[in-house]
Amino acid sequence: MNDKSPQQTCAIFYVSDGTGITAETVGQSLITQFPQHIKFIQKRIPFVDTEAKAAQAADMIRQAQADFQPLVINTVVDVNLRKIIHAAGGLKLDPFNQLLRQIEENLGIERSPGVGRAHGIYDSHSYNARIDATNFALAHDDGMNLNLNQAEVILLGVSRSGKTPTCLYLALHYGIKAANYPITDEDLERMELPKAVTKHRDKLFGLTIDPHRLSQIRGKRRPDSRYANMKKCQKEISDAESLFHRYRVPFMNTTLTSIEEISGKILLELNLNKRLY
């Protein structure tokens, strides 16, 4: 394998007859396995459902300017459209076709492909559960609603530690009703959990973050403020972790962890048996 310079680039296209979210999710999971000095230029091309759109996608792939041949993750169902896209060249990756053939062989039946089915409303009950969970997460963000009886998860952490996006991910992908509650300076001074969450100890999970990263995030929101001061961030994180230890609240550092991994850890720790939608 060649030792590439820091400026090497590679274009990656996510081509789909639906939203392209599935292809993009697969692609991002794959490219995280490679050195950070390779810069991936990512482009999602959704709703490629006609020959004209397929031809446009093929032109984009041909015109890609990078140091490597482009990667093309293609989840288009229609065979003719796939041929048009494949003619553009590049390294063609189909994350589903080979797997589907193996499933066909195992089941002894052929699939009945449908455009956009990966994100279709296959189960109206699960769809409604995700919508309800999303509304719940928004209504119970940052301690806005103190009625936490229906919450399945309550995330705790200092400001800007990743609580809100994690709650929304749990809601959208697992249908979990997740609330989040901030750990304030007053809580840390008293070294006590917020009163609103004390009777829900079995639902609590804490999030922490590297103080340097926290300072960067806060600095973008409030530059040169005490809120973003490095020493304050260091003390908040240290005190928050001490608080979690004191009350035996499970927690994890989110700095170098994807939101998928964070969510998986929460489900495992709180013994929530939910499947990914």
SVG drawing of the C-alpha trace seen along z (x, -y; Angstrom):
<svg xmlns="http://www.w3.org/2000/svg" viewBox="-49 -37 54 59">
<polyline fill="none" stroke="black" stroke-width="0.4" points="0.0,0.0 1.4,-3.4 2.4,-6.0 0.3,-9.0 1.1,-12.7 -1.1,-14.8 -2.7,-16.5 -4.0,-13.4 -7.7,-13.5 -10.4,-11.0 -13.9,-11.7 -16.7,-9.5 -20.2,-9.6 -23.3,-8.2 -25.8,-7.5 -29.3,-6.4 -32.8,-6.3 -34.0,-7.4 -32.6,-9.8 -29.0,-8.4 -28.8,-8.4 -28.3,-4.6 -25.5,-4.7 -23.9,-7.7 -24.1,-6.0 -22.4,-2.9 -19.7,-5.0 -18.9,-7.1 -18.5,-4.0 -16.0,-2.6 -13.9,-5.7 -13.4,-6.2 -11.2,-3.2 -8.6,-5.0 -5.9,-7.5 -7.0,-11.0 -4.4,-12.5 -6.5,-11.2 -9.2,-13.8 -12.4,-12.3 -14.5,-14.7 -18.1,-13.4 -21.1,-14.0 -24.6,-12.6 -26.6,-12.2 -30.2,-11.3 -33.4,-10.5 -31.7,-9.1 -34.8,-7.6 -34.6,-8.5 -32.0,-8.0 -31.4,-11.7 -30.6,-11.9 -28.4,-8.8 -26.5,-10.5 -26.1,-13.7 -24.7,-11.5 -22.3,-9.8 -21.0,-13.2 -20.3,-14.3 -18.3,-11.1 -16.3,-11.6 -15.5,-15.2 -14.3,-14.4 -10.9,-16.0 -8.8,-14.1 -5.7,-12.1 -7.4,-8.7 -10.1,-7.2 -13.5,-8.1 -15.4,-5.7 -19.0,-5.2 -21.4,-3.6 -24.5,-2.9 -27.8,-1.7 -29.9,-2.4 -32.3,0.5 -33.0,0.2 -30.6,2.2 -30.5,-0.2 -29.8,-3.2 -27.1,-1.3 -25.4,-0.6 -25.4,-4.3 -23.8,-5.1 -21.2,-2.3 -20.1,-3.4 -18.7,-6.6 -15.8,-4.5 -14.3,-4.7 -14.3,-2.0 -17.9,-0.8 -19.2,0.5 -22.6,2.0 -23.2,2.6 -26.4,4.5 -26.5,6.5 -24.2,9.3 -25.8,9.6 -29.3,9.7 -28.2,12.5 -27.0,14.5 -30.3,13.9 -32.2,15.0 -30.2,18.3 -30.8,18.9 -34.6,18.2 -35.1,19.8 -37.0,16.8 -36.2,13.7 -36.4,10.3 -39.0,7.8 -37.0,4.6 -38.7,1.2 -37.3,-2.3 -36.5,-4.0 -37.7,-1.0 -34.8,-1.2 -36.4,-4.3 -40.0,-3.4 -42.7,-3.2 -42.5,0.6 -44.1,0.7 -46.5,-2.1 -46.3,-1.3 -42.5,-1.8 -42.7,-4.9 -45.2,-6.5 -43.0,-5.4 -40.1,-7.3 -42.2,-10.4 -43.5,-10.3 -40.0,-9.8 -38.6,-12.7 -41.4,-15.0 -40.6,-13.8 -36.9,-14.6 -37.6,-18.1 -40.0,-18.8 -37.6,-17.5 -34.4,-19.1 -32.1,-20.8 -34.4,-20.3 -37.3,-22.2 -39.9,-19.7 -39.5,-18.2 -42.1,-15.5 -39.7,-12.6 -41.9,-9.7 -42.2,-8.6 -38.5,-8.9 -36.6,-5.7 -33.2,-7.5 -32.1,-10.7 -28.8,-12.0 -26.8,-14.2 -23.8,-16.4 -22.4,-19.9 -23.4,-22.3 -22.4,-21.4 -21.3,-17.8 -23.5,-16.2 -26.7,-15.5 -29.2,-16.9 -27.9,-15.2 -27.7,-11.9 -31.3,-12.2 -32.5,-12.9 -30.5,-10.0 -32.0,-7.6 -35.4,-8.9 -35.1,-8.8 -33.2,-5.5 -34.5,-3.5 -37.9,-5.2 -36.5,-5.8 -38.0,-8.5 -34.8,-10.3 -34.7,-13.4 -31.6,-15.4 -30.8,-17.5 -27.9,-19.9 -25.4,-19.7 -25.1,-23.2 -22.4,-25.0 -24.8,-24.8 -25.1,-21.1 -21.3,-20.7 -20.8,-23.0 -23.2,-20.9 -21.9,-17.7 -25.5,-16.5 -27.6,-15.4 -30.3,-17.8 -33.4,-17.2 -35.6,-16.6 -33.7,-13.4 -33.0,-11.9 -36.1,-9.6 -35.1,-8.3 -31.6,-6.9 -32.1,-3.8 -32.6,-5.9 -29.5,-8.1 -26.5,-8.1 -23.8,-10.7 -21.8,-12.3 -18.4,-13.9 -16.0,-15.4 -12.4,-16.4 -12.0,-19.9 -10.0,-21.2 -12.7,-20.1 -15.4,-21.5 -13.6,-24.9 -13.4,-24.9 -17.1,-24.2 -18.1,-26.8 -15.7,-29.3 -17.5,-29.2 -20.7,-30.1 -19.3,-32.7 -15.8,-33.7 -13.5,-34.9 -16.1,-34.2 -15.7,-32.6 -18.1,-30.0 -15.4,-28.8 -12.4,-29.3 -10.2,-26.3 -9.7,-26.1 -13.5,-26.4 -14.1,-23.6 -11.5,-21.4 -13.0,-21.9 -16.6,-21.3 -15.6,-18.0 -13.6,-16.8 -16.4,-17.7 -19.1,-16.2 -17.1,-12.9 -16.7,-12.9 -20.5,-13.5 -21.2,-10.5 -18.8,-8.3 -20.4,-9.4 -23.9,-8.4 -22.8,-5.5 -24.2,-7.0 -22.7,-5.2 -21.0,-7.6 -18.6,-7.9 -16.4,-10.4 -17.8,-11.3 -14.8,-13.2 -13.6,-10.5 -16.8,-8.4 -19.4,-8.4 -23.0,-9.1 -23.8,-5.5 -21.3,-4.1 -22.5,-6.4 -26.1,-5.3 -25.1,-1.7 -23.2,-2.0 -26.3,-3.7 -28.6,-0.9 -26.2,1.7 -25.6,0.0 -29.3,-0.7 -30.4,2.7 -32.7,1.3 -33.5,4.0 -34.3,1.8 -33.6,2.5 -32.3,0.0 -35.0,-1.2"/>
</svg>
